[in-house]
Amino acid sequence: MDDFVRNKLLEWGLSEWVEKFKDEQIDAESLCELDDREIDNLITKAGPRVKFKKKLKLLKLEQEHEEAAGLVQCEQEHEEVPDVVQVLPSTSDTGKRKSDLQSDASRLQSPAKRQRQSMPGFAESIILSDVKNIMTFVHARLNDQDKLSAFLKKKISDLETDKRELVGVFGKTGAGKSSLINAIIKEKNLLPSGSINACTSVMIKLEANTHSSEYEAEIEFITKEEWNDELWSFRQFLRNKKNQDKEDEDYHDAVEKLSALYGEDWRRSFENLMDRKYFKEIPEFLESRRKILTCESANELSAEFVKYTRSDSKQGEGNEGKKWFWPLVKCVTVRVPTNPFLQHVTLVDLPGNGDCNKSRDQMWKGILGNCSTVWIVTEINRAASEKEAWEILESVSSLIGNGGKCQQIHFICTKSDLLDDSDDLSSADVHDLITERNVQATDAIKKEFNKQSKIRKHFTDDSFKVFTVSSKEFLKENYLSPEETEIPKLQRFLQDLNDCHSETVNYVTRAHRILSLIQGAISRGVDSKKGEVCEELERNMSLQLDNVRKEMEDTYTAFKKCLDDGVEKSKCSYGEKLKNFLYDGKNGGAFYNLLKCVVENGGVYKPKKGKPINLNMKLASCLIDSIGAEFRKTFLNEVKCGAFSGVINTFTLNADSLIEEYQNAELQLRFLKTEEEKIEAKLNRIIQKQMKKVYSSLTETVENIMEEGYKKALAFTGEDTLYNMRETIKNHVHSKKDMFEQAKNTMLEKLHDLMVYVLETLEKTMKESIGLSFKAEECLLPDVSTELKMVKKHYDLLVGTPDDEI
């Protein structure tokens, strides 16, 4: 045993165990390698053993951040001059070389951002790891005996946040969606394509694997009860179809699902389809667990998870015994190791119309409402006239616009390299034809967007962008340069999304300011003037809260006026809307089947193709239209603007200006600046989440009131069923016409509750932060001057210069 171990045991109050450690020849190197079993043998008493483990953990953390700091310093000292960029041959008409294009882009970035992007990824990960270790070490040194220490411990625990951006991707089978995603994230063989047909009901999420170097797929199933209910529905539906038209989409949907999972067995008998023999490969489904697949390559994982997302279009060609489990799957999350495009971004491949399965449909709505960007993928040769693409966008526009948080729609035209009769043309001619058609397609799509009145209620020209891409050309470069394929544009878009939430920059900034508060509280340099500082801060807070309150009162008044107008229009027009839906030119068995599907599903029917039908939304449409413009103005999806005319984002205690006057309070004031930014970000997230509930409350109130009428209509059987269903729905609406007033009141109530919560949370949080920064009683805090210096160095490196603010 060496002096280091002996001194540590004495320092930790474990002197009685010195001889035991000496007998076992524990030295400085082996001390930090001890595992739990060896510690149990060395220290046989529980009390001292717990104490030793805690002290050893802290010792390891100290050593780790000292080593990490040395690595970063070494990397900075030996940073090499970048290699001279080789001049490349021109790949476009502009004649610009690659280095020119890169420098043009870099000139548009701030010096701080350029420095962060040029920083080696290893160095940035080391900085993050180091600062996390420092904060864990500081957290352990804080006691729980006073309010300030408990407050600081909570702030350190709250540092761990991973804000993810969701990008929703829509596109019909064969549009090139899988090839596009594979090309963008540089994983050529990850998502399967070709003869394998996509299943339109399974959602696929793609994100970074942050805990392993393997490729991973996590499969989430619907419940056994849900599948049993679907089997019962299929049985009833197929029985009724025996003497009816078997060519409709619902019939084929039922047959497709049953055949994928059971082969031909379901045709012989519907009995025992829940037997365990059908689920031998997926015991997780019966046990209500998620299935995890792990592989070393993208190719291997793709081959493994394809049966959970797709079915083979060549059934019967050697695939008779093969099972496809996608009818049982709700969602597949694919995790890709070390992928820079997915670090803080999740790409979600979404079905176009949700699903008749309630849990799938709820997940679909939830994901869609949280997408900050939506990609509509379609083939270029019919992009502007592609009916299905525009129908999808129209049907989801209210969910992603006023009812969601979508800021951008990207209309992506694939297969831009495919031309008819191009075999006899030169490469230059093919290049010119492709680029010319790309321009024409872009213009045609923008003109078509301008015609889409329902979509434009939620989105402006600035939020709509068109991309003409070729995944094939991006990889092969036969006729187009990579930049001309526009794949790099989409890659840069994803990188910008990742950069918005740079984990390292955000974490280090907040850590730096927490340490500033601790050190400021220790120094007590502000004691003589802390009363003055507090008065200034509280005066500023009161004025700012008044501004927020005034804006919210104006918003409430504006909403009420719009909704009053919507109620009057609804009362005047609901009869005509019902007539158009229930009667006009709609007779016979086809409409009976459609109406029955509508009432069975609470007023909503989602066919496999075509526009979904939502009677509740039709009835609430005047209310929705009346509030649309005011809602969009109040709850802007653009993060920089913020809700309530940006009054939350502009809330400030003016800490920056106070620093000049009260320099001794600089550390506390910088911490308050962080608290400001943090509560603003938190409230904006809450507002974005709650505003969706405020917006959807109009349709939901109508849906709840209509539920009783749908149940009555569904109960009819016999010869006059269609007539009775129509009359029942019509009479129910007439008897409940006050539902428009109820819907208005529900929305205003939810809006009021949100406003009260925001105001109270803002005031309570900032009061607590001011109080604990300047009014806290004397308490024993650790000296963190060394840690503050280390984090300050990292902070200065990340933001570019010591005086820069992020």
N, C-alpha and C positions, 0 to 999 in steps of 0.2 A: 504493500500500500504506500502511495506517495503522499507528500504534504498536502497536495490539492484536495484529496478525498478527506483526509483527517480534518483539515480546516473547514471544509464544507459541513461535515457532520457536527463539528463543534458550533459552527455558525447557526445551524438549523436546530440546535438543542437536542442532538441525538448522540451525545458523547458516550452513552452506555453501549452503543453498537460499534464503537471504533475497533475493538478487538476482533469482533466477528468479521468485519470487513477486511481487517489485516490478515486473519487466518485464511480468508478466501482469496487473498491477493487482488483485491479490487483497486485498480488505479484509475487515473483521470480518463483514459480511453475507454476502459470497460465499464465505468460508472454510467455513462450515457447510453450504453448498449444493453443495460439490464432489462429483462422482460418481467412481466408480472409474477411468473412462477418463481424466478430467481429472487425477486424482492421478497416474496412470501417466505422463502427459505432463510433469507438473511435476517429479516425482521419479523419475529414470530408474534409480536403483540400488535393488535389492530390499530390502536391509537397512534403510536409512533410510525406504523407502516403507512397509514393514510397521510400523515404529515410529510413523510419522506417522499411519497409519490407526487404530492403537490409541489414540493420544493424542486424535485428533479425535473418536473415538467417545465417550470419557470426557467430553470437553468438551461434546458435545451432550447427554449424560445430565445433566450438571450444570445446563446451561441449562434443560432440560426440567423438572426438578423444582423449580427456582427459579420458573419461570413458573407451574407448577401450584400451588405454594404461594401465589403471589399471587392466582390465580383463586379458590382456596378462601377465602382471607382476605377478598377482596372480596365474595364471595357471603355470607359470614357477617356482615360489617359491614352489608350492605344487605338483610338478610333481612326480608321484608315480613310484616306482621301478617296472619294468615290471614283470608280473606274471611268475613264473617258468613254462617253457614249459613241458607239460605232455608227457611222453614217450609213443608213439603209437605203436601198433603191426606192424610188418613189412608187407608192402603191395606189395613188389616186391622181386625179387631174390637178390637184392643188400643187403637187410637186413637193410638199413639205416632207421633210425627213421625220423619222419617229421621235428623235430627240427634241425637235422643234415643237411637235405636238405635245410632248410631255412638259416642256418648259412653259408653253402657253397655258396649260392647265394649272401648273404649279404657281404661276404668277397671280392667279386668281385666288390663291389660298393665303391665309394669314401666316406670318412667320412662325407663330407657335404651332399651327397645324402642320406646316411643312416639317418642322423639327420633330414633331411626334411621329409623322409618317416615315421620316427617314431613320428614326430610332430603330435599331434592331429589335425584332419581336422578342428575342430572348431577354434583352435588357428591360423591356417594359414589363414582361412577366415576372422578372426578378424583383423589380421595384414593387409591383403589386404584392407579391409574396412577402417581401420584406416589411412593407408597411402593415400588412395584415398581422404579421407576427408581432410587430411593435405594439399594435393596438390590443392584441390578445394579452400581451405581457402587461400593458398598462391597465387593462380591464381587471386582471387578476390582482393587481396591487391596490386597487381602490376598495375601500371597505363599504359596508352596508349600514353604517351607523348614523349617517346624516343625510339630509335631503339632497344636497349638492352631489355627493358621491353616488347616491342611487340614481340621480338624474344623469350623471355622466356615464355610468355603467350602461344605462338604457340607450343613450346616444351612441355609444360604441357598438352595442349589439345591433342597433338599427342600421349600421353602416352597410351590412350585407344585403344589398338589393340588386336584383338582376332584372332590369326593365327590358322586356322583349317587344320588338315590333312584329306585328303579324301582317303578312302579305298573302291575300287570298287569290287563288288562281282558278279561273273557270275556263272550260273549253270542251267541246264535244269530242267524242272518240275519233281519232284519226287526224286531229288538227295539229299534231306535232308537239303537244304539251310536254310529254315526257322527254323527248329529245331536247326541247328548249331548256327545261330545268337542268337536265344533265350537263348541257353545254355551259350554262350560266355558272353553275357551282363547280365546274371542272371535274365532274364525276361521270365519265362517259357511259358506264354500264350500270348505273345505280337503279334508275327507274326503268322497268321493262317496257318494250314497245314491240311493234311488228305484228305477228299473227295472234298475239295475246290480246284479247278484247278487254278494255277497261270496264270495271263495274261502276255504275253511276251512283251507288249509294255509299261507298266507303270513302271516308276522308283520310288523306295521307298528309301527315305533318313531316316536314324536314327541318331538322335543327342540328346544332353542333353537339358532338359528344364531348362534354367537358370533364368527364370522370374516367375516360378509358381511351385507349388508342385503337379500339376495335370498332367495326361497323355494327350497329345494333338496331333491331326493330322491336318495338313494344306493341303488342296487339291487344286492344281492348275490345271485348265482346259485348254484345247485348246480353240481357239476362235470360236465363232458362224460361222464366215466366213469359217474357216478351216473345220469345220464339214459339212457345206453346200457343200463345194467343194468335200469332201469325198463322200457324198451322191450322188452327180452328177456322180462321177467316178464309184461308185458301180452300179449305174443304167445302165450306158453305158456298163460296164464290164459284168453284169449279162444278159443284152440283147444279147450281142455277144455270150454268153455261151449257149444259148438255144439249139443250134444244135451241140455243141462241147463237148469236154471232161469236165465233171463236177467234176472230181476227183482230179484236181490239187490244190495246197496249197492256191493259191490266191483266188480261188473260195470259199474254206472253210473259209478262213480268212474273206472275205466279209460277208458270211452268219453268221459266229459266232458273228461278231460285231453288225450286224443288229438285230439278234435274241436276243442278250443280252439286248439291249436297247428297242426294239419295240415288242418283242415277235413275234407273227405271223402277226401283222398289216402290216409290210413292204411287205409281200408276196401278200397281197390283192391290195395294191396301194402304189406308191412312193410319191403320192401327200400329202402335209401337214405334212411331217415327221418333220418339224421344228415347228409344232404347240406347243403352251405353255403347253398343257395338258400332253405332254411327259416329261416335265421338272419341274413338280410341286414340287418334292422333292429337286430339285437343282436350285432354282431361281438364285443362284450365277452364274451359267453358262451363262444364258441369260443376266445377268447384268455385265459380264466380271469381276467378283470378285472371290476371293478365299474363300473357305468354311472352317470354323474352327470347329473341333469337340473336345470337352473336356470331360474327364471322370476321375473318381477317381481311377480306377484300369486298369491294362493292359488288363485284360479279357474283360472288358466293351468296351474299345476302340477298341480292335480287332474285336469285334462283330459289332461295328459301321462302321469302315472304310473298312471292307472286300468287300463290294459291289463296292467300288471304285478301287479295285486292282485285283479282281479275279472274276471267275464265277463258279457256282456250277456244278460239273460233273454229278450230279444226277437230271438234269433238267427233269421235267415231273413227279417227285415223290413228289407232294405237293408244287412244286415251280413254277407252271405255271404262276402265276401272279406277280412273283417277278422280280424286275428290277435290272440289273447290269450296273453300270455307267462307268466302266473302259474304254470303247471306247472313252469317252470324256475327260479322265484324262491325263494330261501331267506328273504330278509328285505328289507324296504324301510325305510330310515331317512329320515323327513321332518323337515327342519330349518326352523324358523319364526323369522324375524328379530324381535328386540326383543319377546320374549314373556315377561312377568313370571312366568307360571305354569309355565314350562318351564326357567327359568334353571338350576336344579340338580335338576330332576325329568325323568325320561323316562317317558312313557306308552307302554305296549306293548299293542297289540291282538293277543291270542293265540288260536290255535286251541284247541278244547276238549280234545282228546285227544292232542296231539302229532302224530306223523306216521310213516308206514311208512318214509319216507326217513331214513336214519340221521343224516345231518348236520343235517337240519331238526329231527329229534327231540332230538339232543344240544343244539342251540341252544335249543330250547323248554324242555328241562329246566334248562339253565343259567340262562336268564332267569327262569324261574319260581322257582327256588331262591333267587334274589337279590331277589325282590320284597319290599319292606317292607309293601306294601298290595296287596290284590287286590279288584277290583271285579267283581261278578257282575251283569250287566245283563239284565233281563227285563221283559216288558210287565206292567203293573199288574193287568190284568184276570184274569190267572191265575198271578200271581207265587208264591203260597204252594203251589199245586198243580203248578207247572211242573216236570215230572219231569226234563227235561234240565238245568236250572240246578242242581238239587240233585245230580244225578249228576256233573256237572262238578266241583262243589265237593268232593264225596266222593272222587272219583278223584284230585284233586290235593292233598288235605288233608295227606297225609304228606310230599309234596314241598315244600309251602310252610310246614308247621308244624314238627315236629321235624326234618325233613330240609331246612328252609329258614330264612328269617329274617323271615317275615311276622308283623307285629304287629297288623294290622287287616284284617277282611273287611267290605267295604261291599256290601250287597245293594241294588242300585239299581233301583227300579221306574219304568219310563219311561211316557210317554203318559198321565200322570195326568189330563190335561184331557179325554180322550175319554170321553164319556158317551152311552149310548143314549137316544133319545127326549128330547133336551134342547132341541129347536127352540122349543117353546112356553113355555119357562121364562124367567123374568127373570134378569138377570146375577147378582143377589144369590142367587137360588135355585141357579143353576149353581155359584156359588162355594161355597155351603154343602154341596152334594152332593159336590163334588170334595174338599173338606177332610174331610168325614165318611168318604168312601171311603178316603182316604189313611190316616186313623187306623185304620180296620178292617184295611186291607192290612198296615200295620206290625205290628199285634197278631198277625195270622194268620201272618206270616212268622217272628216271634219264637217263636211256639208251635211252628211247624214245625222251626225250628232246634233247639229243646230236644229234639225227637224224634230228631235225627240223631246217634246215638251214636258213629259212626265219626269224624264231623267234630269232635264235642265232646271227643274224646280229645286233640285238638291245640289247640282254641280255647275260650275261656271266653265268658260273656255280655258281659263288658266289651270284648272285642275284636271283637264282632259289632254292626254298626250298619246300620239300614235308612234309605234315602232314597226319597222319592216325588217324582219330578221331572217337569217338562214343559218340554222345550226350546222348543216352539212358544210356550207362554205366557210364557216368559222373554223372548222377542223381541217378542211382540205385546201382552202385558198386557191381554187381553180380560176375563178373569175373576179372575186371580190377580195379586198384586203379585210383583215379582221374588223377594223373600225367600221367599214362599210356594211358589214353584216349586222351592226347595231347591237350585237351581243355585249361588247365592252361597255356600251352605254348603260345597259341593264345591270351589269356587274358593278359599275361605278355607283349606280343608284343604291344597290344593296350595301356597298361599302360606306356610302354616306349615311345610310340608316344606322349601320353599326357604329360609325364615328359619333353620331348624335348621343350615343349612350356608352361612350368609352368607359368601361368599368374602372380602368386604372386612374384616369383623370378625375372622375367623380369621387372615387373612393379616397384618393390621396388628398384632394381638396378638402373634403369634409373632415378627414382625420387631422389634417393640419390645423383646422380651426378649433376642433375639440381640444387638441393639445394646447392651443393658444389660450383657451379659457382656463384650463387647469393651471398653466404657468402664470397666467394673469391673476388668478385667485391666490396663488402662493405669494406672488410678489407684493400684493396689496398696495401697489404704488398709487392707486386711485382713491384711497380711503378719504383723503381730505376733500375731494370734490365729487365723491360718488353720489351724493344727494342731488347735486346740480345735473349730473349726467342722467340720473334716473328721471328727474323732472322733465328734462328735454325729451327723453325717449318716450315717456308716457304721454306727453303733450302731442308729440308727433303721431303716436299710435292712435290717440283719440280722434285726431283730425282725419287720419287715413280711414279709420273705421266708419266715420261719418260719411266719407265719400262712397265707401262700399255700400253702406245702408241706403243712401240716396239713390244710387244706380239700381239697386235691387227693387226699391219701391217703384221706381219708374218702369222697370221691366214688368212687375206684377200688374200695374195699371194697363200697360200696353197689351199684355196677354189677355186680360179680362175683356178689353174692348174687342179684340180680334175674335175671341171665343163667343162673345155675345152675338156677334154678327154671324158666326158659323152656326150657332144654334137656330137662329131664325131661318137661315137658308136650308138647313137640314129639315126643319119642320115643313117647309114649302116643297121640298124636292124628293122626300123619301118615297112617296107614293109612286112617282114616275120611275124611280130607280128599281123598286120592287117589280113593277109591271114589266120593265125591260128585261129583268133577270128571269122572272117566273113565267111570263106568257109570250112575249112577242116572237112569233114564228118558231116556238119551241114545243113540239108535240111528239108523241110516239115514245117507243121504248128507249131510244138513245138518250132523250132528255130525262126520262124517269130514272135511268141508271145513274146519270150524272147528278141529278138532284138528290138521289139517295146517298151517293158518296159524299155530297156536300153536308147533308144533315147528320150523317154518321160521324163525320169528323169535325163537328162543331162549327159548321159554316165555311170550312176550308177544304178544297180539293186540289191536290197536286198531281197532275198527270205526269207520266214519265217524260213526255215531250209536250211542248206548247206552254201557254201561259197558265199559271196557277189561278184558281178561282177563290176569291175571298169575299163572301157576302157581307161579313162584318165590316170589312174595310170599305166596301161600296157604300154601306149605310153611314159610316163615319167620315166619308170622303169630304163633305163640305166643311166639317170641323177641322180635318187634317189640312185642307187647302187654306182655310182661314188663318191658321196659325203658322203655316210653313215659312213665310218670309221672315216673320218676327222671331221665330225659333232659330232659324239659320243665323240671323243677325246677333241673337243673344248668345248662342252656344256655337261659336265658330270652331270648326275642327282644326284650324291652323293653330299649332301649339304656341307660336310666337305671339299671336293676338290674344288668346285667352277668352274665357267666358265673361258675360256681363260687361261688354265693351272694354275688356282688358283691365278692369278695375282691380282684379285680384293680382294680376301680374305687375301692376304699377304700385301696389302697396309697398311702402318703405318706411323705415324708422329714421332714414337719413344718417345711418351709421357712418358712411364714408365722410360726410362733411363734419361730423362730430369728432372724427379722429384727428383732424387738423387742430381743433380747439382743445381736446383732451387727449394728448398724446400718451399719457400714462395709462389710459384706458383702452389703448389700441387693440390689445389681444382680446379683451372682452367684446369690444365693438365688432371686431372681425368675426368672432363667433356668432354674434347676433345677426350679422349679415348672412351667414350660412343658414341660421335658423329661419330667417326670412325666406330665402330661396327654397329651403326644404319644405316649409309649410305651404308655400305657393304651389310647388310641384305636387305635393300630396293632395291639396284641395282641388287642383285642376284634374288630377286622376279621379278623385271622388265625383266631381261634377260631370266628367265625361261618362262615368259609369251610371250615375243617377239620372242624367238627362235622357238616357235611353228609356228609362222607366217612366219618366215624365211624358215623353213623346208617345210611347206605346200605350199609355193609360187610356187614351181615347178609344182605340180599337178594342182593347181588353175589356173596358167597361161595357161597350156594346156587345162584345162576345159573351160576357157573363150574363147579361140581361136576356140575350137571345137563346141561351142554352136550354131553358125550359121549353121554348117553342120548338126547337129542333127535336127534343125528346118526344114531344107530342106528335110531331109530324112523322117521326120514324116508327111510331107504334102502329100506323095504319097498314092493313093488308087487304087484298081482294081487288074487286073490279074497279072501284073508283079511287084507288090509292093515290094516283098522281093528282087528281082534282083535290082530294082531301089534304094532301101535303101542302099544295099551293095555298089553299084557303087558310090552313092553320098558321102557316108562316106569316101570311098577309095580316090576319086578324091579330096575331101576337104582336106584330110591330105597331099596329094601330093602337092597341091597348097599352103599349109601353113607349109612347112617343116622348114621354118625359125623360127617356134614356139619354137624349142629347144634352139636356140640362145636367143630368147626373155625370155624364162624361166630362163636361166642362168643369164642374165642381171638383171632380176627382183630380183632373190635371192641375187646377189651381192649388188644391190642397198639397199635392206632391211638390209643386214648385215652391210653395211657401215653406214646407218642411225642409227642403234643400237649402233655401236661403238662410233660414234660422240656424241650421247646422253649420253652414259655412261661416257665418258671422261669429257664432259662439266658439267654434273651434279656433278660428283665427285669433280672437281676443284672448282666449284661455291660454293658447300655446305661447303667444308672444309675451303675455303677462308673466307666465311661469319662467320663461327664458330670461327676461329682464330681471326678475326678482332673484333668481339663482345666480345670475352673473354679477349682480351688484349688491344685493341685500342679504345674501346668505350669511348665516352665523359662522363664527370661526370654526373651521373643521380641519381635520388632519388629512392633507392631500399629499401624494408622493411627488417628489421633484422629478419633472419630466423634461428638464432642460436639454438633456442629451438626446432624448427621443424627438423633441421638437426640432432640434438642429438637423437631425438625420432626415426627418420627414420634410422639412423646409427645403433641403437640397433636392430631394426627389420632386417636390412641388415646383421649384424653380425650373428644373430641367424639363418637366412635362409641359409647362405653360409657355416656355420660350425664353422669357427673361424674368429676373426677380421681381420686377415691378408690374408685370402683366397681371390682369385679372382674367379669369376664364369667362 
